[in-house]
Amino acid sequence: MKSIQKIYRIGYGPSSSHTMAPRKAAEQFKQFIGDQKVHYKITLLGSLAATGKGHLTDISIQQVLFPADVDFIWEPDRILPRHPNGMIFTALDAQDKVIASWTGYSTGGGALLWDGRENPKSTDILYPHTHMNAIMQHCTDLGLNYWEYVELTEGKGIWEYLAQVWVVMQQSIERGLHTEGVLPGTLRISRNAWRIYTRTQQSGQGSGNSSLLFAYALAVAEENAAGGEIVTAPTCGSSAVMPAVLRFLQETTHCSETSILRALATAGLIGNLVKTNASISGAVVGCQGEIGTACTMAAAAATQLLGGTNRQIEYAAEMGLEHHLGLTCDPVDGLVQIPCIERNAFAAQRAISCANYALMTDGSHHVSLDAVIEVMKTTGHDLPSLYRETSQGGLAKAFHHSNFDEEDEE
């Protein structure tokens, strides 16, 4: 497995797959072209084409390639074998002669691959274990906590990076809590985080009120939807679960900053396992891979912060993913708003519930996290493409039918 830094990427919303990775692809392709006078043809395929406009894919690419002309070709029904999030970058001269053409893939969480240009380095692979049971046994044999295993594997420099991650997470919460107005896009959704936060503060209940957990999650999810700076955990669309849970527990348990960073390390390890053995891409496995992974990460972090053992942490993580199995990715109008924003809030609540449940046991259970990850992968592949980030089925379809019926009645 690679570094957990790949799970926690600092960037701008609303989508790691549809915004962050395509932007990175444009930057790399433009650097390759250099100072040549060109115009670009960008072909977006599969899920990138189906929901790209709602996710601001074209805008993020245009911002990088400006002032050159960019022609977008949208092909939602064309899916390359390697990944549903395919894109072809082509540069042409004044006579429309192709100077260069690259085919790339946005594989989830902001990760990017190019055909024939992977060239992996041996140093990219850090972790000797790729399954939870093996890690748990290794930690038991050596008397290690999971965060200690991360430190031994990645080196002490990981703490500086995680400290930066925590700063950005907190900043996204604060911005979201104090920003009012309507989110960009066709749905015209009003921000709710500031309203819930204000009412909770005015009630005098303060710290420990579960409404604060919702407010923190909504704050980050709304910031992401508005294109603000967030941390993927493991994706943009699910970026609110971890910071909400960590902020809530920091306030209720008065834990130290060091404890928060250690919880981030453990959660990153869990997210890494899901990414390695299944997928965190909604276009591949549906939202169970995004919000389900965020919940399993947050459940592990919460259990650790509340004093859980390694086995209890694994149990909480298993429940966090198990009870999101089969969750579809069907964003309305291709926007990371409905059901994404509320989904982050409820996943945060579920993560804490999983932690509390695990802490009432000795951590023994029948289905392992490894098994659930494998089931999630299989379930995701069995989901029709309608439910894998194409906005062609589920809530996205029901929303449009409902609007159509209302117009007919008028």
C-alpha positions in Angstrom: 0.0 0.0 0.0 1.0 3.6 -0.6 1.2 6.4 1.9 -1.9 7.5 3.7 -1.1 11.0 2.3 -2.9 9.7 -0.9 -6.1 9.3 1.2 -5.8 12.8 2.6 -5.4 15.2 -0.4 -5.7 18.9 0.2 -7.6 20.5 -2.7 -10.8 22.2 -3.9 -14.2 20.7 -4.3 -16.7 19.7 -5.4 -15.3 16.3 -6.6 -12.0 14.6 -6.2 -12.7 12.4 -9.3 -14.4 15.0 -11.4 -12.6 18.2 -10.4 -9.3 17.6 -8.7 -7.9 14.8 -10.9 -9.0 16.4 -14.2 -7.4 19.7 -13.1 -4.2 17.8 -12.3 -4.4 16.1 -15.7 -4.8 19.4 -17.5 -1.8 20.8 -15.6 0.4 17.8 -16.5 -0.6 17.8 -20.2 -0.1 21.6 -20.5 3.3 21.3 -19.0 4.2 18.6 -21.5 3.0 20.8 -24.4 5.0 23.7 -23.1 5.1 27.0 -25.1 3.7 25.6 -28.3 0.7 27.5 -29.7 -2.1 25.0 -29.6 -5.8 24.5 -29.0 -7.2 21.6 -27.1 -9.8 19.0 -27.6 -10.9 17.3 -24.4 -13.0 14.2 -24.6 -14.7 13.2 -21.4 -16.0 9.6 -21.1 -18.4 7.6 -19.0 -19.2 9.1 -15.6 -17.0 12.1 -16.2 -19.2 13.0 -19.2 -22.5 12.1 -17.5 -22.0 14.3 -14.4 -19.0 16.4 -15.4 -20.9 19.7 -15.9 -22.5 19.5 -12.5 -19.1 18.6 -11.0 -17.5 21.6 -12.8 -15.1 19.3 -14.7 -15.0 21.5 -17.8 -14.5 24.7 -15.8 -11.6 23.3 -13.8 -9.9 22.2 -17.0 -10.5 25.5 -18.7 -9.0 27.4 -15.8 -5.8 25.5 -16.2 -5.6 25.7 -20.0 -6.6 29.3 -20.3 -6.1 31.4 -22.6 -6.0 28.5 -25.1 -9.3 27.5 -26.8 -10.7 24.3 -25.5 -13.4 22.2 -27.2 -15.1 19.6 -25.0 -16.6 16.4 -26.3 -19.0 14.6 -24.0 -19.4 10.9 -24.4 -21.3 9.4 -21.4 -22.1 6.1 -23.2 -18.4 5.4 -24.1 -16.6 3.6 -21.3 -13.0 2.5 -21.6 -12.1 -0.9 -20.1 -9.7 0.5 -17.5 -12.0 2.8 -15.6 -15.4 4.6 -16.0 -13.8 8.0 -15.5 -11.8 8.2 -18.7 -10.6 11.4 -20.5 -8.6 12.0 -23.6 -6.5 15.2 -23.8 -5.5 16.2 -27.4 -3.4 19.2 -28.4 -3.7 20.5 -32.0 -1.8 23.1 -34.0 -3.4 25.9 -36.1 -3.9 23.4 -39.0 -5.7 21.0 -36.7 -2.7 18.6 -36.8 -2.5 16.5 -33.6 0.6 17.4 -31.6 0.0 15.1 -28.7 -2.8 13.0 -27.3 -3.0 11.3 -23.9 -5.6 9.0 -22.4 -6.1 9.3 -18.6 -8.3 8.0 -15.8 -9.5 9.6 -12.6 -9.5 6.6 -10.4 -11.0 8.1 -7.2 -10.0 10.4 -4.4 -8.1 12.7 -6.7 -5.8 9.9 -8.1 -4.8 10.1 -11.7 -3.4 7.5 -14.1 -2.2 7.8 -17.7 -2.0 5.0 -20.2 1.6 4.0 -20.6 2.9 6.6 -18.2 2.5 5.0 -14.8 6.2 4.4 -14.2 5.7 3.5 -10.5 8.6 3.8 -8.2 9.4 1.1 -5.6 9.3 3.8 -3.0 5.6 4.4 -3.6 4.8 1.1 -1.9 5.4 1.6 1.8 3.2 -0.9 3.7 4.2 -4.6 3.8 0.6 -5.6 4.7 -2.5 -5.1 2.6 -5.2 -6.6 4.8 -6.6 -5.7 8.1 -6.3 -9.1 9.7 -2.6 -9.2 8.9 -2.0 -5.7 10.3 -4.0 -6.6 13.4 -2.0 -9.7 14.0 1.3 -7.8 13.3 0.3 -5.1 15.8 -0.7 -7.8 18.4 2.6 -9.6 18.0 4.6 -6.4 18.5 2.3 -4.7 21.0 1.6 -1.8 18.6 -1.3 0.6 18.2 -2.4 1.2 14.7 -1.1 4.7 14.7 2.3 3.4 15.8 2.3 1.0 12.9 1.6 4.0 10.6 4.5 5.9 12.2 6.9 3.0 11.9 6.0 2.5 8.2 5.8 6.1 7.1 8.3 7.8 9.4 7.9 10.6 11.8 7.4 13.1 9.0 3.8 11.8 8.6 2.8 13.9 11.7 3.7 17.2 10.0 1.6 16.3 7.0 -1.4 15.2 9.2 -1.1 18.4 11.2 -1.5 20.3 8.0 -4.5 18.1 7.1 -6.1 18.9 10.5 -5.6 22.6 10.0 -7.4 22.6 6.6 -10.2 20.4 8.0 -10.8 22.9 10.9 -10.7 25.8 8.5 -13.3 24.3 6.3 -15.5 23.8 9.3 -15.2 27.4 10.4 -15.8 28.8 6.9 -18.9 26.6 6.5 -20.3 27.5 9.9 -20.1 31.2 9.2 -21.1 31.4 5.6 -24.7 32.0 4.5 -26.3 32.0 1.1 -27.2 29.7 -1.8 -24.9 27.0 -3.1 -23.9 27.3 -6.8 -25.7 25.1 -9.3 -29.2 24.5 -10.7 -30.8 23.3 -7.4 -30.5 26.6 -5.6 -29.9 24.9 -2.2 -29.5 27.2 0.8 -26.7 26.6 3.3 -27.9 25.1 6.5 -24.8 24.6 8.6 -24.7 28.2 9.9 -28.4 28.0 10.8 -28.1 24.8 12.8 -24.9 26.0 14.5 -26.4 29.3 15.5 -29.6 27.8 16.9 -27.6 25.2 18.8 -25.4 27.9 20.3 -28.4 30.0 21.2 -30.1 27.1 23.0 -27.2 27.1 25.5 -26.7 23.3 25.1 -23.3 23.8 23.4 -20.7 21.0 23.5 -22.0 17.5 23.4 -25.2 18.4 21.5 -25.6 16.0 18.5 -26.9 19.0 16.5 -23.3 20.3 16.5 -22.1 17.1 14.9 -24.6 17.7 12.1 -23.6 21.4 11.8 -19.9 20.5 11.5 -20.6 17.9 8.8 -22.9 20.2 6.8 -20.3 23.0 7.1 -17.6 21.0 5.3 -20.0 19.4 2.8 -21.4 22.8 1.9 -17.9 24.2 1.5 -17.0 21.3 -0.8 -20.2 21.9 -2.8 -19.2 25.5 -3.2 -15.7 24.6 -4.5 -13.9 25.5 -1.2 -10.7 24.1 0.0 -11.2 20.7 1.8 -9.4 17.5 2.5 -10.4 14.3 0.8 -11.2 11.7 3.4 -11.2 9.7 1.2 -13.0 11.8 -1.5 -14.4 15.3 -1.8 -17.9 14.1 -1.8 -17.4 12.3 1.5 -14.9 14.9 3.0 -17.1 16.1 5.8 -17.5 12.9 7.9 -13.9 12.8 9.4 -13.6 16.5 10.3 -17.1 16.5 11.9 -16.4 13.5 14.0 -13.0 14.6 15.1 -14.1 18.2 16.0 -17.2 16.8 17.9 -15.1 14.4 19.9 -12.3 16.9 20.6 -14.9 19.1 22.2 -16.7 16.4 24.1 -13.6 14.5 25.3 -11.2 17.4 25.5 -8.5 15.2 23.9 -5.2 16.6 22.8 -4.1 17.6 19.3 -1.7 14.7 19.4 -4.6 12.3 19.9 -6.4 13.8 16.9 -3.4 13.3 14.7 -3.1 9.7 15.8 -6.8 9.1 15.1 -6.2 10.6 11.6 -3.3 8.1 11.1 -5.5 5.1 12.1 -8.4 6.3 9.9 -6.0 6.8 7.0 -4.8 3.2 7.4 -8.4 2.0 7.2 -9.1 4.1 4.1 -6.0 2.8 2.5 -7.1 -0.8 2.9 -10.5 0.0 1.2 -8.8 1.8 -1.6 -6.2 -1.0 -2.1 -8.6 -3.9 -2.0 -11.8 -2.4 -3.5 -12.3 1.2 -4.6 -13.2 4.6 -3.3 -14.6 5.7 -6.6 -18.3 6.3 -6.9 -18.1 5.6 -10.6 -16.8 2.1 -9.9 -18.6 1.0 -6.7 -21.2 3.6 -6.0 -21.4 5.8 -2.8 -20.7 2.8 -0.6 -17.1 3.3 -1.7 -17.1 7.0 -0.8 -19.4 7.7 2.2 -19.1 4.1 3.3 -15.3 4.4 3.4 -15.6 7.8 5.2 -17.8 6.3 7.8 -15.5 3.3 8.4 -12.5 5.7 8.7 -14.4 7.9 11.2 -15.7 5.0 13.2 -12.1 3.7 13.6 -10.9 7.2 14.6 -13.7 7.7 17.1 -13.2 4.3 18.7 -9.5 5.1 19.2 -10.2 8.5 20.7 -12.7 6.9 23.1 -10.1 4.4 24.3 -10.9 1.4 22.2 -8.6 -1.6 21.7 -7.2 -2.6 18.3 -9.9 -5.3 18.0 -12.7 -2.8 18.9 -11.4 -0.3 16.4 -11.5 -3.0 13.7 -15.0 -4.0 14.7 -16.3 -0.4 14.5 -14.7 0.1 11.1 -16.3 -3.1 9.9 -19.7 -1.9 11.0 -19.2 1.5 9.4 -18.7 -0.1 6.0 -21.1 -3.1 6.4 -24.1 -0.9 7.0 -23.4 1.2 3.9 -23.2 -1.8 1.5 -25.2 -1.3 -1.6 -25.4 2.5 -1.3 -25.9 4.0 -4.7 -24.3 7.1 -6.1 -27.1 9.0 -7.8 -26.4 12.8 -7.5 -29.3 15.0 -8.6 -28.3 17.1 -11.6 -24.7 15.8 -11.3 -24.1 18.1 -8.3 -22.4 17.1 -5.1 -25.4 18.3 -3.1 -28.4 16.0 -3.1 -28.1 13.5 -1.4 -24.4 14.1 -0.7 -24.5 16.9 1.8 -27.0 15.3 4.2 -25.4 11.9 3.7 -22.2 13.2 5.2 -24.1 14.3 8.3 -25.8 11.0 8.9 -22.6 9.1 8.2 -20.9 11.1 10.9 -23.6 10.2 13.3 -23.4 6.5 12.3 -19.6 6.5 12.8 -20.0 7.6 16.4 -22.8 5.0 16.9 -20.5 2.3 15.5 -17.7 3.3 17.9 -20.1 3.3 20.9 -21.5 -0.1 20.0 -18.0 -1.6 19.5 -16.9 -0.2 22.9 -19.7 -2.1 24.6 -18.2 -5.4 23.3 -14.8 -7.0 23.6 -14.4 -6.5 19.8 -15.3 -10.1 18.9 -17.5 -10.5 15.9 -18.1 -12.9 13.0 -17.5 -10.9 9.8 -14.1 -9.2 9.4 -13.4 -5.8 7.9 -11.4 -7.6 5.2 -14.5 -9.6 4.2 -16.7 -6.6 4.1 -14.3 -4.7 1.9 -14.4 -7.7 -0.5 -18.2 -7.8 -0.4 -18.3 -4.0 -1.1 -16.1 -4.5 -4.2 -18.3 -7.3 -5.5 -21.5 -5.4 -4.7 -20.2 -2.3 -6.5 -19.4 -4.2 -9.6 -22.9 -5.7 -9.6 -24.6 -2.3 -9.4 -26.0 -1.2 -12.7 -24.2 1.9 -14.1 -27.4 3.9 -13.4 -26.3 3.9 -9.7 -22.6 4.6 -10.2 -22.3 8.4 -10.5 -24.1 8.8 -13.8 -27.2 10.7 -12.5 -29.3 8.4 -14.7 -31.1 6.5 -12.0 -32.3 6.5 -8.4 -32.8 9.9 -6.8 -31.5 11.7 -9.8 -34.2 10.2 -12.0 -36.9 10.5 -9.3 -36.2 14.2 -8.9 -36.6 14.9 -12.6 -39.8 12.9 -12.8 -41.2 14.7 -9.8 -40.4 18.1 -11.3 -41.9 17.0 -14.6 -45.1 15.9 -13.0 -45.4 19.2 -11.1 -45.0 21.2 -14.4 -47.7 19.1 -16.0 -50.1 19.8 -13.1 -49.5 23.5 -13.6 
